[in-house]
Amino acid sequence: MEGDPPSVAVIGGGIAGLAAATALAEHGVRVVLHEREPVLGGRVAGWPVALPDGTTATMSRGFHAFFRQYYNLRGLLRRCDPGLGMLTGLPDYPLQHSSGLRDSFRRVPRTPPFSALGFVALSPSFGPRDLARLRPAAALPLLDVRPRDIHERLDGVSAHDFLDAVGFPAAARHLAFEVFSRSFFADPRELSAAEMALMFHIYFLGSSEGLLFDVPSEPFPRALWDPLAERLARLGAQVRTGTPVEAVRPGPAGGHVVADGADARTYDAVVLALDVAGLRGLVGRSPHLGDAAWRERVARLRNAPPFLVSRLWLDRPVAPGRPGFLGTSGYGSLDNISVLSRWEGEAARWSARTGGSVVELHAYAVPPAAVREVEEKRLVEQLYRVYPETREARVVAARHEWRADCPLFTVGGRADRPAVHTCDPTVVVAGDLVRTDLPVALMERAATSGFLAANALLARWGVRGETLWTVPGRGRSALLRAAARHLAPRR
């Protein structure tokens, strides 16, 4: 870049915004990161809370699994810790149904296609009769998942209907595929089957890392975002937390004026790294952003239903054999249980000092009309069913987080989701809501789209951006790809 370096406003301090800001600042761009909340991290943020015993603890929006296929997110984190020492691996990913069925991904082979075959062979939810009812022809799209093609084929079908067509047994559906769909905080009847198929590709047939994952060994701010914010400051970027952006309007001599309540500055380009509601709101307040068709599509974006995170500080430990994380199904609204004191340093230190334990419960896709106090009590009662020893524990402290800001990848909704590029080459979009042609999802989609947004702007200024890595953009097995191609019905 010749002359004065360009300036960019990155609006949103979640994973996508941090990735974009990092890539831009590393290449000499003058970056100002605007975040409406007082803390960074977006949906992976954390903040201090005071417990009744005088302890300061960190609350968050809940457990996140850092899968080993998250190459670009890990690349972002390596900026501060090249060895990723802030992450620790959990030994298993167990699943439990209220009927007594249990599954595990620890023994499942990692090499495709043996990963998928191994899960079926080892899972107690697949009996001989279940296998006989499967309709392999309906499952052919899973054998050669290419992001753009799979959305053309399956975006108009719900995850629930697709599994019906395949003939998946109910138990396996609860213990395997619905784990994926509920990771999107959505009911399978509303979720696009294309998104679920993409997840199947990422974890089963497109990569060799399997479904084991890592977790931060300390709370999110300490382990992840504080070091990254410090690095951004060393690179000359400004990080402005607690400053929501009110509007973006054209600059008097070009560029974009970003008004955040405290002041208004003019930038050469803007990265919109917001959640669904934030993007809708900012676009609605900024009538010159994008063209009419783009603005209408943004206005149609939907949030997933609310979700509940309940964290309990108990006065006694859970039973010794309880895993650090357990996915659950058939227990009403309870979707998983984390025993944070098994793997998070702050929780472990509190547990060692008090003799207690720290447990976290998740309920995804809660009905919007649900009564909060009722759901919170119900969730704890479901914990007692799964871990009966907790019924005798006294709750020293409890914190409940209700949120409804995740994107809903609704049936047929891909066309409305924004891409990284807009009609204005100086305005780009990033976040896990963004439509890309890469096989990424969830936190990895956020990080990847942030880098893509930065790369799009850097290319305008003649600078080569971040190198991105993903699982293959099609099925890894030539034999399975051939089967999918030759046996699929003609369109």
ZIURBEL-V499260 format. One record per helix or strand of 2 or more residues. SS is the DSSP state (a for helix, b for strand). FROM is the first residue (numbers start at 1). LEN is the number of residues. Records with the same first field share a line. If there is no record, write none. Layout:
SS: FROM-LEN  FROM-LEN
This chain:
b: 7-5  30-6  46-5  56-5  66-2  87-3  94-4  102-3  191-2  213-4  238-4  247-4  256-4  264-4  269-4  306-9  325-5  336-4  357-10  395-9  427-3
a: 15-12  42-3  71-8  114-9  128-6  136-8  147-8  159-8  170-14  193-13  220-15  276-10  292-9  340-3  345-10  372-15  388-5  414-3  442-19  478-10
